[in-house]
Structure formats: C-alpha cells, structure tokens
Amino acid sequence: MTFIEAVELVGTVIDGVGVAVIAVGGVIAAVVAVRRLLHRQPGTYWKFREQLGRSILLGLELLVAADIIKTVAVTPTWESVAVLAGIVVIRTFLSWSLEVEISGRWPWQKPASNTPESA
C-alpha cells in the first residue's frame, strides 16, 4: 500500500465515522426523546434538538477533517484546494449556526451561570 492509498483510506474511514456519528446520534436522540415523551418529562423537544444538534456538529467536524486529509494530502492542486476551502467555509458556517441554535450563544462567549456547562 502506497502512502497516497493509505491517506485516501484514512480519509474514507474518517468520512464513514462522521456519517455514522450523525446517524447513530440521530437514532439515540430519537430513542431518548421517545422515552422522555412516554414518561411525560418536560423539555423533550429542546433536549432532542440539543442532542441531535450535538451529533450533527461532531459529524460535521469529522467530515471536514476527512475532506482536508483527502484533498490536501492526496491531490494538492489549486482547484482541489479551492473546492476544499468552499466546503470548509460552508461546513464551518453550518457548525457555527448549529452551535448558536443549540446553546443560544457564540462559541467564544462564556456560558450563562445557570447552564449545566458552567457547573
């Protein structure tokens, strides 16, 4: 196996892990939401959104990492780097949008004192 083949394999594996994280996270969030609904716990919708959003964020980060590995390490042409830059910008915007939607604040802002993150 050559270096390029190994790098392509690593990128493909990370791609698969990213997709799996999103899929498994979605299933887990749905199962937890159904259990919460059956027990009539309050805040089920918001908890579901938060759990689903977190799994999407983690999956997107893995997909960006895989794109960087496959594009820069395997085919470092100006065209492929430009395409990668576009993909990274779009996915970064999606990640930031999801973070703001989930937490209600920008990633660099400190959490409010009454949130679980600050404990």
N, C-alpha and C positions, 0 to 999 in steps of 0.2 A: 504494500500500500504506500503510495507516494504521499508527500506532505499535503499537496493540494486535495487529494482524495480524503485524507484524514480530516482536514479542515472542513471540507464540504460535509462529511459525515457528522462532525461535531455540530455544525450549523443546523443540519437537518434534525438531529436529535434535540437540540435546544428548541427548534421550531415546534417539534412534536410535544415537548414538555410544556411549552407555552400554551398550545391549543388544549392539551389535557388539563392544565391548571384552570383554564377558563371553563371547560366543560364540567369537570369534577366540582369546581367551586359553585357553578350554577346548580348542579344537582344537589349538593349539600345545602346550599342556601334555600332551595325549594323544599327539601325534606324538613329542615328546621322550621321554615315558615308554616308548613302544614301542621307540624306538631304543635307549634305555638297557637295556631288557629284552633286546633282541636281542644287545647287547654284554655282557650279564650284569654290569652295573655295580651295585654295592651302593647301597642307599638310594633306589631308584627310586620306591617308593611314597611316601616322605616328600617327595621332590623334586616329584613330581606334585602332591601335596596343597598344597605351598607355592606352586607356580606357578599352580595353579587358584585357590587362595585369593586370591592377589595380583590376579589378573584380576577376580575377583568383587568384591574391595574397591574397585578402581578404577572398575568399572562401577557399583557402588552409589553411590559419591561423585558420579559424573556424573548418575545418576538423581535423587539428592537435589537437585543443583543445578538440574536441569530442572524438578523439582516446585516449587522455590522461585520460579524465574523465572515459570513459568506461573501459579502461584497468586497470588503477591503482586503481580506487575506487571499481571496481566490482570484478575483478579476478586478484589479485596481486600475480601471480606465476612468477617464474623466466623465464619461457618460454614466457609468455604473455608480460612481461616487455622487453625481448629481441626483440620480434616481434615489440613492440611499438617503441623501440629505432631505429630499422631499418626503420620503417615507418616515424618517425620524422626526421631522417637523410635525407632520400630521399626527403621528402616534404620541408625540410629546404633548401636543395640544389636547388630544383626547385624554391623556393621563391627567393633565392639569385640570381639565374640565371635570373629570370624574372626581378628582380629589376635592375640588371646591364643592361639587354637588354632594359628596358624602359627608365631608367634615364641616362645611359651611365657612371655611377659611382657606386662605392661600397656604401652600405647603411651608412657606418660611415664617408664617405667623405662629405665635405661641398659642397653644390650646387654651380655651377658657378654663377657669379654675374648677368648674363643676362638671367637666367631662372625665370619663374614665382614663383618657390618655395622660392626664396630668397627675393622676394618683400614683 
